[in-house]
Amino acid sequence: MIEFVFYYIVPETVINNIYFIEEMLCILLVVLLIIVSLFESRNIYGRLFFTITGLFTLIMHYYVLWYMTRFENITLYPILVVETTSRGSSISIDFGQLILLGILIVWRKQIIKYFIKASEK
């Protein structure tokens, strides 16, 4: 009979906390999608709530990535994250960059007006 010995790269006590944070990040991403679909970008309160929730999600996302660098190599590419361990690599979408892009899109009119005024001076 063959027995499998499981070797975890990340200790089980650490990964359970990471999974909890990732679950919260997923909930926050769903909240962000609901905010965008309900309020669009015309309502200032919707934009502010989207921005604050997005920044909180962004900080949590990059905290998890920073924390995981203790156990694996993490490389950021445009829109992608590559996690490399001694047992292989995985590629995933970098939700932090997507959220930042979403914040820029929500505030695009104000950003464009700011740069137009700055270039006129």
Secondary structure, DSSP 8 states (H G I E B T S, - for coil): --------SS-HHHHHHHHHHHHHHHHHHHHHHHHHHHHTTT-HHHHHHHHHHHHHHHHHHHHHHHHHTTTSEEEEETTEEEEEETTEEEEEE-HHHHHHHHHHHHTHHHHHHHHHHHHH-
